[in-house]
Amino acid sequence: MLRAVVADPRSPVRRIDVAADGEADRTRRALDGGPVPAVRTMWEMVAGSIADRPTAVAVADEHRELDYAGLDVETAALARELRTRGVGPETVVGVAVPRSVEMVVAVLAVLRAGGAFLPLDLNLPPERLEYLLTDSGTRLVVTTGDAAALLPAVDGVTHLVPAPPEPGPAPADPPTDPAGAAYVIYTSGSTGRPKGAVLPHAGIGELLELARDRMRLTADSRVLQFSAPGFDVLVFELCMALCSGARLVVAPERLRGRDADPSELTGFFAEQRLTHLILPPSLITALPPEASLPAGSTVLAGTEAVPPDLIDRWGAHLDLHVAYGLTEATVNSTLWHSRPGTAFRSPIGRPDPGVRTYVLDDALTPVPPGVPGELYVAGAGLARGYLGRTALTADRFVACPFGEPGTRMYRTGDRVRLRFDDGAEHPDREPVLEFLGRSDDQVKIRGYRIEPGEIEAVLAAHPDVAQAAVVVRRRGPVTRLDGYVVPAGGGTAVPDGLAEHLHGRLPEHMVPAHLVALDGPLPRTPNGKVDKRALPEPAPAAGSGREPADGPERLLAGLVAELLAVGRVGADDDFFALGGDSIIAIRLVSAARAAGLTLTPRQVFRQRTVAGLAAVAEPVAHDHTHDDGVGPVGSTPILDWLAEVDPHAPGYNQSVLVRTPAGLTGPVLRRALGALLTTHGMLRARRTADGLEVPAAVPGPVLREVPVSAVNTADQVRELLGEEALAARDRLDPGSGTMLSAVWFDAGPDAPGRLLLVVAHVAVDWVSWRILLDDLAGAVAAQDAGREPSPPPVAVSYRAWASMLAAEAARPQRVAESGRWRSVLAGPRVALPLATPFDPDRDRHGTNRVHPVELPADLSAAVLAAGADRALAAGLGIAVAGLARHHGAAAEGVVPLAMEGHGREEEAVAARPDLSRTVGWFTAIRPVAVDPRGPAGQVRDRLVADLDAEPDHGIGFGLLRHLNPATAAELAPLPLPEIEFNYLGRFDRRAPRDWGFADEDDVLDIAVEPDMRQRFPLTVIARTVDGADGPRVHADLIHPAAVFDEAVVADLGRRWVAALREVTGRG
C-alpha cells in the first residue's frame, strides 16, 4: 500500500489495492461458482426424464401417483389445449390449482406449450390475486372447478378447467431458447405495488447442477414438495425431482396448515422415505425435541435467517445445507454445507454453479476478504427484470464491469463479507460468505421478502388512518411486524375494520402482529424522518385480567409470555391478539410437551386462551442479444406530437449535471462516453427529411473539458456552469447527428468533478437517464478494473419499438378505444380564467413565468402514501374548478388534463418487448378527465378508478391520435386540454454520491430555446425530492406571461395545496 501511495500520491485512497499478493485472484475464485452448466429449457430436462424413466413414479400426492409416462400423456393433452388458446413463447399463464399432482401437470403443461407460468396462491386475498392477474397481463388461468370460485372476476381473463386427458398427437416441441421466459413471481414492493420478476429457463439448469453436485441428488431420490404456490422455492422442488428423474412427493395441505401436528408431519416424512427436503428454519426450530427428520436426508434450510442452534441440533445427523437465494436470480445463489459448532455469524456459503458473486463498496469496487460490502449476483439465472417497471429494473439490474461484455449483475441490498476460516481447524479453509443484514428496510419473514413500505401504504389507504408506520421487531428467534397508525379523528383506538382492511389486501405473512393507535403525529427525527426507534413497544392486549390458576394455566401462561416476549399473560388473554402466529403456535406445543402437557396446534387455534388450552391439555404419556437499432426510425406518438408543436427545435433537450469521482481522467471519460454512443443508437441518430435515422458509424463523443480547480468561489463555479450549459445546448445539431453534448468540469485529481450531459429530447427521457448513468459508471469502473468499457446489450431498440407501435395502432382491439378518448375530449369542461386567449405563435417559451409550489413535510408524506400522481392530479382538478368559479369562468363539467406517463408499456404490444435497457423518448400523453364534483375523497376515488380502467396506462390515445390515419381523423380535430400535468417521480438528494445528481443542477434552465412554440397555456410539473429532511413534493406552475395574471396563478397554487389536504384527509 505504501508503494502505491508513493507511486501515485494523487490517487484517491479507495482506489489503492490493499490486497496481498495473490489475494485478489483467490477472492475472485472464491466468489465464482464455476462454469455455467449446459443450458436447456426446463421442459427439455423433464422430457429427458420421461424418455429415461417412463415407468418410474414422477409425482405423488395423498390421492394418486403418476409415473413419467403418465406425466407425458397428461401434460401433452393440456399443452395441446393451451396451444389452441394462443399460448406460446412469452405468454403468461396463471396456474391456480391447489397443491397436488394436478398442479404439477398444469405447471409443466404451460412450459410444454412454450409459455411462462404465474403461480397463484388461492389463500391470497381476492384483491391481491386481481392485482397479480392485471399487472402481469395474464389472459388465461388454468384452474379447477372449486378453485375457480375463489378467483376474482377480471375483465379479459379466461379460466380453463382441464378435461380428463384423452389420447392425441404430442404437441410440437416448444422453443428451446433458454433465454425465454419460464415463470413470473411477484415480490413485495416498497411503493405499495408488488413487482413481478420474469425469470428465464437458463437458471433452472444451474439449480439442477447444484443439487447433483452438492446435495447428493440422484434419480432414486424422493423430493418433498412443501412450499406454497407463489413462492419460488416451488421451482427448485419441481426441478430437483422432475428434471432428474426422481420422485416428487406433495405434502398434504393439512400438514402445512397453521394447526398442523408436528409429529404427524415428521411421521409423513419418514413414511414417504424422503431424501431431500426444503424447509423454512422457523418450522425446523419449532419441531419438538422428540421429533426427528429422516436420518441422513439432505435438508435445505433457507428463505430466512438460520439460527445457530438449528445447525447444532440437526447438523450432526443430517446433510444440512443453509441456502441464500433471490427471487430475481432463479431461487438460489449460494449454499453452505453446515458444520455444528461453527463460529461464523450467519454463513450462506459459496456461489452455486454458474453463479458469480461480488462484494463491493458503494463505488462498485471489490472489498478485501473480511470487509463488509454489498452483495451483487450475476449469472445466466438473473431475471430479465420487473414486469412494466423499467425504472426499478434499471435501478436493481446494473451493468457488470467484471464479467464478459454485456453482462448484468443484480444489486441485492444485502451486506456480506467473505471469510476463509471460522476459527476452527479446517484443512480446506473453504471460503464462506457471511450474511450481515440488509442495507435497506427490506426483511424476510417466514421466507417471504417484505417491504414494510408496502404495508404502510395499505394502512394509510384506510379512510380513518391519517399516518402509518410499520416496524420490524425481532424477539429471540421470532421476527414480527408491528403496525402504528394515527387515527384521522384522533384518539388511541385502532380504527374499526382496520384489521379486516389489511386481511383483505395483504397475504397473511404481511399482516402486522400488533396494531397500535397513537394520539398524535408519528415521532420524527431532527431531519424530519419517522423515528421508528421512538415508537413504543406494543402493550399486550388486555384480557379479563384474571390471574392464571395454579397448575396447567400458570404453566401455559408462563410459556406464552416467554415465547411472545411479553410481560404478564392473563388466563383469558388471546394468544393471537398478543402477537402469536402459526409458527409460534407450533413452538408453544413443543414447549408445552417439554413441560409435560400434550397439545396440538389445532387446539391452539380453536381455544386461543390460556384457560381454554389448560382445559384441553393432557399429561404427556410416557411410552421439515443486442439490437443496434441501425436504420430509419419510424414515427412514435411523442415524436409526432413534437413535429406538430415545433418541427424546428434543434435545442429542445434534457440535461443532467452529475458528480464525477475524484481521480477520473479525460481519456477514461471519453472512452466511457464512446461506449454509450456505441451501445445506444438514439444517441447518434440524425434527423432527416423523413424523420430520424440511426447510422451504423459511431462518431466520437462531443466532450469539452473545463478545469475548475482554480475557481475560488461557489458562485463563480455556478456562473461557469450556467454559461457552459447554454453553449452545450447550442452545440446540439440533430441534423448532423450531434445528439449528445458533454462538458466535464475537472476539479483535479483530489476532488470530485461535475459532468454536464445535454441530449436532444428526441433521443432521451427521464427513464433513459438512469440507464445512461448506470452504463457510464459501469464503463468507468470497467476501465479502472483493466477491462474495456462495454455496457450490457440492448434487447429491443427504439427503432424496433416504433415498428411495434405502428402495428399496435392498427389492431382492432386498440382501435376500439377511440370512443373512450372522444368522450374525454368532447364533453363539457371547466375553463381556465385566462387574461387573454392562448396564442401559440405569440406565447413562446421565452415568455414563460414560473410559480413554484412546495408542500410541507406532512402533506408530502400524505400525498406519497395516497399515490402521488393521482392525488396531485385530483387536487389540481378541484383547485382549477374552484378558481374558475371564483373568477366567473365556465365551471361546469370536468377538468381535462394532458397527463404524461413514461410510455414504456411493454405489455401493450403483442411482442412484450424488454425495454429495460432501451434509450429513447417514450413519453405518452393522454387526456384525463378530473370530475371535481363532490367531496375531495370522491374526486380522488373517481380519478383512481378511471386511471385503473385505462388500457395500458393510456398509451392508446397517442397511437390512435398520431399513428392511425382513420382514428386520427376523428381525434385530431377535438380540442386538447388546457393544462399539461407531469409528475416526474422521485429524485434522491439525500447525500452527494458519485454519478448522482449534483447540487448545482438548478442552473440548468436550458431545456427549451426561447423561440420554441408550446402547446398548453398552463404546464404543471411536479416531482418528489428525497432530501436530508425527508421527502418533499415540489411543483412548478409554468405559463406565458400574457395568458395569466401572476396573482391568479398564485391563487391556484394556494387552492391546490388546500385541495391536497382534503384529498389526503389532512384538511
N, C-alpha and C positions, 0 to 999 in steps of 0.2 A: 504494500500500500504506500509506503514512504517513497519507493522508487516512482510510483505512478504520480504522486503529488509533485515530486521534483521535476519529472519529465514534462508535466503539463500543469503548472500551478493554477491556470485559469479554469480548469475543468471543474464543473460542479461536483461536490462530494458524492452525490448519489450516483454519479457515472463511474466512480472508481471501483474497479473489480477487486473485491477483498477476498475472493476465493483462493484457497491454497492450490498448489499445483495439482492438477487432475480433478479437483473438487467439482468444477463446473460440469465436466464430462460425466462424472459419477452421478451428479444430481440429475442431469438430463436423462441418463439411463434409468435412474430410479423412478422418474416421473413418466416414463414411456412404457405403455403396456405391450409393446412389441408389434409385430406385423399385423396388418388387417387380415382377418380370416377371409377365405373365399366368399365373395359376396353373392348371395342368392336371395330371391324373394321368400317370404315365409311360406307361401303355398308351394313353391318348388321344394322346400325342405320337407313339408308334410307329405307331398306326393312321393318323395323318396322313401319315406317310412311306409306308405301304403304299398309301394312296389316291393319293399324288402320284407315286410312282416304282415301280409294280408290277414292271417288268422289270429294274430296276437290282439289282445284287448287294447283298444286305444283309449277309451274313456268309459268311466262307470260312475253312476250315482246310486242312490239308495233304491231306485226303481228298476234300472236296467243297465246292461253292459252293451257296448258297441265295439266290434273289432274293426281293424283298419279297412277291411274290405267293405264292411257296412258303412263306415265313415265315408268311404269313397262314393257309395251309392247315394247316401242322404245329402251330402254336400253337392253332388252333381245335380240332383233334382232341384234343389233350392237355387243353385247358381244359374241353372237354365232359366228359372222363373225370373230371377233378378236381371239377367241379360235382356229378357223380353221387356222389362220395365225400364230399360235405358241405363242400367248400371254398367259402368266401365271405369277406366282409369280416371282417378281424381274425383270420382263420385263418392260423396259421404253418405253412408247408410247407417241409420240408427239401429242398434240392437237392444231391444227392451224385452228380454227373456229372462225369467228367473234363473239363478244358478242351477245348471242341470246339463245333461247330455245335449238337450236341445239348444241350450245357449252356445255350447261349443260348436255344434253343427252350424248355427246361424253365423257365428263369427267367421268360421272357415269358409262358408259359402260366399260371404261378401268378398273375402280375399280371392277366392277361386273365380268369382265373376270379374275380378280386376279392380274392385272398389276399395274404399277405406272405411273401416268400421268406427262408429261412435258408440261406445258402450254407455247405456243409460241405466242408472240405478233407480229402480222403482220405489225405493224408500225416500227419494228426494221429494221435497215439496213440489206440487204441480207448477208453481211459478218458476222454480229453478229449472225444471225439465223444459218448460216452454222457452225459457231463455236459451238453453243449450241447443234446442232444435232450430230456433230462429237465427241465433248468431252463427251457427255452423252452416246454415243454408241447406240443412237436411230436408229432403223431399220425400223420403221413403223410410219407414221404420219396420223392421222385422220384429214381430211380437207374437203373443199368444192371445187366445180369446179372453182369458181372465186378465192378463196384463194390460191389454188394450184399454180396458175400462179405467185403469189407473193413469193413463196418459192424457195430458191436456189436449184439447182440440186446438190445432194450429192451422191457420189457412195455408193451403198448398201442400200439407203433409199427409201422405197416404200410409195406411197401415197394411202390412202384408202378414197374414196368418198362414204359415206354410201348410199345404195339404200333405197327407201321407205320401211318402216318396213312391213314385212309380218308375218302372224301368224306362230307359230312354237313352239316346246317344249322349256320350260325355260331352260337356260343353267344351268349346275351343279353349285351349290353354290361355290363361291370362298373360298379359305382357310380363316380360321378365326383367323389367327395369328396376334395379334395387333403389333407385332414387325416387321411385313413385311413392305416393302416399299409402301407408299401411293402416294408420289409425289416427284418430283425433282424441286427445284427452284434455279436459278442462281443469285448470288450477285456479286457486284463489287470486283475485286481483286487488291491488291496493286502492284502486279508484272506485271500488264497489262493483265492478264488472268482471266476472270470471273471464279468463282468457284461454282460448283453445289452441293447444300446441299441435302442430301437424308433424307426425313422425314418419320417416321413410322406412322401407324394408331393410335398408343397409345395416342398421344397428342390431337387428334381431339375430343375425348370424353371429355377432360378437357375443351376445348372451349365451348362445348355444356353445360356442367355443369356451367361454368362461366356465360353464357348468361341466363340460367334459374335462377341461384341463385342470381345474382346481377344486371341483366339487364331486368328483368320482361318479359322474353321471354315465350310465350305460343304457343299452336297450332293455335291460332287465329291471331298470329302476321303476319305483312306484312313486309318483309325484302328487302331492296334495294340492288340490285347488281350494283355497280358503278365502282369498281376497274378494272384496266386494266388486261388482261391476262398476266401472267408472274409476277404478283405481288401477294405475298402470302395472302393478305387480301381476295382475291377471295375464298380461302379455308374457312375462317371464315364466309363469306357471305353464301356460299353453306351449310356449317354445320349448321349455325343458323336456316336457313329455312328448309332445306330438311331432316335434322336429327331429327327435332322436329315436323314435320307435318304441318309447316307453309307455307306461300306463298312467293316465291322469285319473285321479280319484277325487270326485267332487264331494266335499263335506256337506252333510245335510244342513239345511238352514237353521234348524233348531239348535245345532251345536255352535253356531256363530252368534246367536242372539244375546241380548243383554242378560237373559236369565239362564244361559246355558250352564249345565253342571260340569265343572272341570273334570271330574272323574269319568263322566260319560265321554267327554271329548278325548281325553288321553286313552281311554279304552278303545275308542274308534280308531285312533292312530295305530294302536297295537294290533287290533283285529284286521286292519287292512294291510298290515306289514309294510307301512310306508317307509320309504328310504330317503325321501327328500321333502322337506317342509320349509316354507317361508312363513314366518310368524312374527307378529309385532312384539317387541320386547315387553310392552306393558302386559300382554297376555301371558307371556312366559313367566315373568316375575310374579304374576298373580296365582300361578299354579300352587296348590298346597304342597307341603313338604313330602307327603307320601306319594304324590303324583310322579309319573315317570314318562319320559319320551322314549321312543324306540331306541334301545341301546345301539350305538354305532351309526345311527342315522345321521344324515347331513342336514343340519338345521341352519337356515339363513335368517339371522335377526337383523332387521334394518327398518327403514322408513321413519325411525325416530331414535333418540339417544339410547345407547345400550349401557345400563349401569354396570359397574364392576362386579357387583355381587351376582349378577346373572352369569357372567363369564366364569366366576369362581365356582358357582354351583353346578353348572351344566357342562363347562368346557372339558372336564376330565373324561367324561364317558360319552360325549357326542362329538361328531365332526362339526363343530360350531364355527360359523363364519359371521362376521359383522359386515354389513353391506352399507354402502353410501350410494345413493342414486338421485337422479333428477328426472322429472317428467320431460324436460327439454333435451335429454340425452339418452333416450331409449332405456328407461327404467334404472339401470345400474351403471356406475362408473368406476368404483373402487371396491376392493374386497380385502378383509383382514381375517386370516386364519387364527382364531383366538388361542391365547395361552393363559391359563389361570395364573394369577399372581402377577400379571403384568404391571409395570409401573407407568405405562402410557396413560395419559389422562383420558382420552376418548379416541382410540385408534380407529381409523377407517381403511388402513391398509395401503395397497398399491393399485395402480390402474389395471383395469380389465384389458384383455387382448384387444388390440385395435384402438385403444383409448389413449390419448395423450393429455397429461395434466400439466399445468403451470402454476407456480406460486409466485405472484407478482405484487409489486408495490403499486402505489397509485399512479406511477408514471409508466406502468407496464414493463418494469424492469425486474428480472428474476431476483429473488432474495436468496441468501445463502441458507443452507440447512440450519434448522433451529430457530430461524427468524420468522415471525408470523407474517403472513401476506394473504391476499385474496386468491381463492382457487378459481382457475379458469380451466374449462374442459373442451377438448377438441377431438374430432374423430368422425368417422362416417355415420355414427349414430345420432349426431346432432339433429334436432328438429329443424325444419325449414324456417320456422318462426311461428308467430301467433296469428291465427286467422283474423284478417281485417284489422290488425293492429300493427301497421307498418312502422310507426314511430317507436312503439315499445320493442318491436323486433330489432330495429336498428340500434336501440339502446342496450339490449342484452346480448345480441349476437354480433360480435365485433370482429374486425379483421385480425387475423392471427399473424403476427410478424415473425413467428418462429418456425412455421411449417412451410409446406410447399406453396407456391404462389396460388392465390385464390382460396386458401383455406380460411375457415372461420373458427372462432372459439366462443364459448358461452361464459358470460360473467355470472358466476353463481351467487355472489354476495356472501359466501361463507369464508370465514377466516380459518386458516390451517397453518401448519408448519410441518416440514419434513424432518424426520429423525431417523438415525441409523441404528440406534441402540436404546433400549428402555432401562438400562442399568443392570440387567441381569446378564448372565453368561450365555450368549447365543453365538455359536461359531460362525453362522452365516451372516449375522448382522443385517438381516433383511430390512430394507428401507420401509418406513411406515409413515403415512400421513396421519397427523393428529388433528381432529376437529376441535376448533377453539370457540366457535359460536358464530352468530350472524353479524353482518355489518349493517343490517337494517332492522326493521321491526318484524320481519317475517319469522315465523316459528312453525314447528311441526308438532301436531297433537294427534295422537293415535295414528301416526303415519301420514297424515294429511298435511300438506303445506298450507299455511293460513296467513293471510294478510289482515292484521287487525283493522286496517283501514276499510276493508270491505264490510266488516261487521259494523263499524262505526257509521258507515253510510246507510246501512239498513236501519239501525237505531234512529238516526237523525231523520229518516223518512217518515217516522211515525208522527202524526199531526200534533200530538201532545208533548213532543220532545223538542226542547229548544237547543240543547247541546248534548253531545255524546262523546264518550271516550271508552276505549277498551284496553285493559291491562292484562298482560300475560304474567301469571304468577306460578312459581314452582315451589311446591311444598313437598320436600323429600322427593320421592320418585314420581310424584304426580304433577303434571302441568295442566293448569286450568286457565280459563278466561273469565275475567270479571268485567261486567259492563256497568258504566256510570252514565246517568242521564240527569240533565237539569230540566224538570218539567216546565212546559211552556207557561203554565199557570202558577208556578211557584210551589212551595211545599216540599215535603220529603217523602211523599207517597209515590211509589212507582206507578206510572200511568196505567189505567185499566186497559187490558188487552195487549200490553206490550209483549209479554211472553208469547202469546198466540201469534202476534205480528212477526216475531222472529222465527218461530217454528214453521210458519207458512212460507218463509222466504229463504231460509238457510238450511243446509244439511245439519243433522243433529250434532256433528262434531264441531260446528261453528257457533252453536248457541251458548252464550255465556252461562257458567255455572251459577253466578250471582248477578243480580241486578240491583244497583244501588241508586237511589234518588238523592240528589244534593240540593239543598236550599241555597241557591246562589250560583254564580258562574263557576265554570271549571277553573281550578287554580292555574296560574301562569308563571312561567319563569321570567326573569328580568327581560329576556329578549322577546317575550310575547308568546312563546310556545306553551302548549298544555304541559303542566308539570305533573307527569304521571306518578312521580315518586311521592307527591304530596297528597294523592288521593287516598282516602282512608281504607284500611283493610275492611272488607265486608264483615258486618257483625253477623253472628249466627242467627238464623231465622228463629223466631220465638215460637215455642210450642205452648203447652199448657203450663210450663214452669214446674211441673211436678217432679220431684226428685225421684230418680230410679230406686226401685226397691232392691233390697239386698238379694244376692243370688244372680240369676241369668240377666236380669235387667241392668244391674250395676256393671256386670262384666261386659255386656254388649255396649253399654253407654261409653265405657272407657275405651273399647276398641274403636268405636265410631269417632270419638274425639281424637284419638291418636291418628287414625287414617286420614281424617279430614283436616287435621291441624287446627282444630277449634278448641275453645276453652271448655265450657260446660255444655253437656248434652242432656236434655231432659228426656224423660221416659216417653213423652208424646211428640217429640220433635221429629220432623220428617227428614229421613236420610237424604233424599234428593234435594229438598229445599236447603239443606245445609251445604250442598255442593257435591254430593255423591253422584257417581255415574256408573255405567255398566262395568267398567274395568275395576273401579274401586269396590263395587259390589262383590266381584269375584275375590278380591283381596280380603274383604270382610268375611266371606265364607271361609277362606283359608285360615284367617286369624282366629275365627271362632272355633274352627275344628282343632287348631293347635291348643286352644284353651279348654277343649273338652266338650264343645257344643257342635251338633250337626245341623247345618242349614244348607239351603240351596239358593242359587241366585234368583230363581223364580220366586222363592218365598220373600226375598228382599224386595223385589219389585211389587209383590202383592201386599205385603204387610207394611213396609215403608218405615214404621216407627220402631223404636227400641222395645216398647211394650208389646207391639204386635209380634216382633221377632222372638222375644222371650217366650211368648205363649206357644209358639210352634217349634221352638228349638228342642232337640232331643240330645241326651248324652251320647257321646261317641261310643259306638260299640267296638270293643277290642277284639276283634277276630282278623300341548302348539309353528351445369355447362354455359359458357359465356355468350351473350348476344351483343355483338358490337354495334348494332343499330345503324350500320352504314347504308346510305341511300336516301331517297326522298322521304320526308316525314309528312304523313297525311295530316289534315286539319283535325283539331280537337275542339270541343266546345269553348274552352277558355282561350285558345289561340284565335278562334273565330270572333269571340267577344272582343278581344283586343283590336282585331282588324276593324271592327265596326266602330270602336271608340276612337282610335287614332292609329291608323296603319303606319304612320311615320313617327315612331317614338324610339329612336336608337338608344337613348339613355335610360329608358324605363328599366329599373333594376331592383335587385335585392342585394343587400350588403351585410357583412358581419365584421366585427372587429374582435379578434381573439388574442388571448395571451399566448406567447410562444415560450418554450422552455429556455432557460439560461443555457448558453453553450451552443445553441443552434447556429449553424453556418449557412451562408448563402448557397453554396453548391448543394448541400443536403436538402434545403428547402426547395430549390429549383427542380431537383430530380423528383422530389415528392409531388410537386405540382404537375410535373410532366406525367407522373403515374396517374394522376387524376384525369388529365386530358386524354390519356390513352384508354382508360377504363370507361369513362363516362362520355359517350358520343355527343350528347347535347352540349357539352362544354366547348366543343369545337364545331358546332353546327354553323351554317351560314344561311342568311336569308336570301332567297332568290325570288324571281318574279312569280314563281308558282308556290311559294311557301318556304319551308325550311328543308335543308338537306344536310346530312352528316357525311363528310368526306372520309375516306379511308386514311388519308395522310394526317399525321398528328403534328400540329405546329408546336414550336417552343413556347413555354409559358410567358405571359407578359408580366414580368416581375420587376418592380422598381425597388431598389434598396435605399433606405434613408437612414443615416446614422442619427441617433437621438441622444447618445451618451453625453454629448457636450451641452445639451439644452438644460438650462438651470432650473426652470420653474415648471410646475404642473400646468399653469395657464399657457405657457409657451408651447408645451407639448400638445395641449388640446387645440390650440390655434393651428399648429402644424398639421395635426390630424385632419382638421376640417378642410384645410387648403388642399391637402393631398387627396382627400376623398372626392372633392369636386373634380380634380384633374383625372383621377382614376375613372370616374364616370364618363368623362369626355373622351377617354381612350377606347371605350367600348365601340365596336363597329360590327354589328351583326351581319352587315352586307359583305364584309371581307372575312368573316369567321372569327372575329375577336369577341368572344362571349365572356371571357374572364379577364379581369384586370386586377393585379395584386400589388400591394405595397407592403414591404416589410420594414418596420421601424426597429432597427437594430440597436439595442441598448448596450451592446458589448457582451463579452463572454460571461460576466458575473451577474447579470441581471436579466429578468425575463423581458422579452421584447413584445411587440404588437404586430399582428398581421391583419391587414385590411384586404378582404376579398370582395370584389364587386362583380356580380354576374348579371348579364341581361336576363330580365324576368322571364322571357320566353323559354329559358333553359333551366329554371330552378324554382323551387318553392320552399316553404319552411321545413317540410319533412326532409327534403333533399339535403338541407344543410347538415342535419345530423349524420347522414351517410357520408357527406364530403369531409366533415371534420373528423369523423372516426377514421376514414381512409387516410386522411392527411397525417393524423397522429400515428397510425399504423405504419405508413410509409417512412416516416422519420425514424420510428423505433426499429424498423427492419434494417435501416442503414446503420443505426447505432449498433445493431447486433451483427453487422457484417454481411447482411443479405441485400439483395436487390429489392427495391420497393415494388410490390406487386399486390395491389388490392384484390380482394376476392372477386370472382366473376359476377356479372350481372345476368340474372336468369332471363329477364324479359326487358327488352329495350323500350324506350319511349316510342320509337317508330312502330314496334310491334303492337304496343298498347293502342296507338292511334288507329291501326288497322282493325283491331278488335272492337273499338268503339264505333267505327263506321259500320261494321256488320251488326253490332248490337242495336244501333239506331233504326235498323230496318226490321228487326224481329217483331212479329205480330204482338207478342205479349208486351213488348216495350211500347209499341205504337198505341196500344190500348190505354196507356197512361195519359194521353194527351187531354182527355176530358178533365182529369184532375187539375192539370195546370191551367186550363182555360177557366175553370171555375174560380181558381185563386186570383187570377189576374182581372177577370171581367166583372166581379161583384162590386158593390158599393164599398167605398173606402174612406177612412179618416184622412183629412187633408192637413198638410203642414201649413202653419201660418207664415207664409213667405212674404218678405218685404217686396220683392219683385220676382216675376216668373224666372225660373231657371233657364239659362241660355247657354248650351254647351260651347258655342263659339266665343261667347264673352267670358264665361265663368271658367277659365282655365286654372290649372293647378297653382300657378303663380299668384292667384288672387285669394288663395285659401287662408282661413284663420283656424286656429286650433284652440278648443276649450278643453282642458284636462279635467278629469274626474278621478278621485282616488277614494276607494271605500275604506272605512275604518277596519281594524283587525277583526272585530267580532262579526261584522257584516260580511267581510271577505270570507271568513270561515263558513258562515251560513250559506253563502252563495255557492261555495265549492261543494258543500255537503249536499246541496239541492240539485247539483248538476249545473256547472257554471254557464255553459252556452244557453241552456234552456231557461234558467232563472233570469239571466241577463236579458234575453230576448223578451220574455214575458213582462218583466219590469219596464222595458223600453216601450212596449206596446201600450201599457197602462199610462205611462208618462206622456206619450205623444197624444193619446186621446184626451187626457186632462189638459194638456197645453192647447189643443185645438178648441176645446170648449171654452177655456179662459179667454182666448183671443177671437172667439166668434167665427172660427173656421168650421168647415163641414166636419162633424164629429160622429156621424152615424156610419156604421159598417165596421170593417176590420182595418187593422194597421198592417199593411203588407211590408215585409222586409225582404230585401235581396240578401239572403243568408249564404255565407260562404262555408264550404266544407272542404276537407282535404282532397276529396275526389278519388282517393286510391281504393276504390271499391272493387276488390279482386273478385268478389262473389257475383258481381253484376254481369259478368260476361261468361259465356259457356266454358272458356278455357281455364277459368280460375287461375290467372297467372300469378306468379310470385313477384310482387313489386317491391319486396323489402329492400332491394338494392338499386332501384331504378331512380335515376336523377332526371328531373324534368318538371314542367309546370302542370300539375294535376288538378288544381283548384276547380271545384264545381260550384256554380252559383245557381240557386233556385229560389223562387218566391215562396215565402212562408207567411201565412195569414195569422196574425195575432188578434183574437177576438177579445177586446178589452172589457166586455160587459161582465158585471157581477163581481163577487169578492175576488181578491187577488189570488187566493188559493185555487179557485175555479179557473181563473185565467191561465194559471200555470198548468193545471191538470189538463185543460183542453189542448194547450200547446204541446205538452208532452205526448198526449195520446195521438195528436196529429202527426208529430215528428216520428213517433214509433210506427205509424202506419205508412210512412213514406217508403216506397220500394227502394232499396239500396241507397238510403240516405239522400234521396232526391236527385241522383245523378241523371235520371231520365229526362229531366227538364232540358238540360243543356244538349243532350243527344237529340231530342226532338226539335228543339228550337234552332239548332245550328247544323246538324248533320243529316237530317231527313227532310228533303225538299217539300214533301207533301205536308207533313205536320208543321214545318217551319212557316208555310203559307198561312196556317191558322194561328200560330202563336206569335209570330214576329209583329203583326200589327197591334197587338194588345199592349197597353201601357205597362211599363215596368214599375216596380215600387220606387218611391222617392227616397227610401232610406236603405243604404247598404250596411249590413251588420256582419262583423267578422270577429270571432273570438279565436285568438292565436294560440291559446294553451298556456302552459306554464314555462317559466324561464328561471333557471337556477342561478341565483346571485348570492348564495349563502356564504361562499368563501372563494377567493381567487384560486384558479387552478389552470394548469397548462391546457391549452386548446379549449378553454372555457371562455365565455363572453367577457370582454374587458370592461372595466368600469366606465371608460371614456366613450363608449359607443353611442352615447346620446348626441354626439356631434355629427352623427351620420344622417343628416337631413338631406339625402341625395337621391331618394327613391325615384323621383319624377323630375323631369325638366319643367321649368316654369310654364312653357308654352303648350304643354300636353293637355289635350281635351280630357274631360271627365264625364261620367255617366249619371251621377247621382247628386242632388242638391245637398244631401247630408250623408256623411260616412261615419260610422261608429266602429272604432277598432279597440277591442278590449284584450287584456292579457293578465295573467297572474304572475307576479314576481315573487319567488321564494327567496326572501332575504334573511338577514341575521335575526330579524324580529318576527319571523314567521311569514306566511303567505299574505300578500295584499293584491287586491284586484285594482288595476289601473285601466283607464279608458280615455280615448281622445275623441271628441266630437269635432269633426272636420267639415267646414262649409265654405263656399265662396263668400267673400265679404259683402257682395251686393245682394245676396239672397236672404240672409238672416240678419236681424239686429243682434248685436252681442248680448244684450240683456235677455232676449228671447232664448238664446242657446244656453245662457247661464241658468235661466229658469227651468229649461228642460233637464239640465244636469241635476238640479235640486230635486225635481219631481221624480227623476229616475231613482235616485238614492232612496227617497221616501217609498216609492213603489217596491223597491227591492226588499225593504224591511217588511212590507206587507206580504210579499210573495214568499219570503222565507219564514214568516211567523215571528219576526223580530220587531214588529211595529209597536 
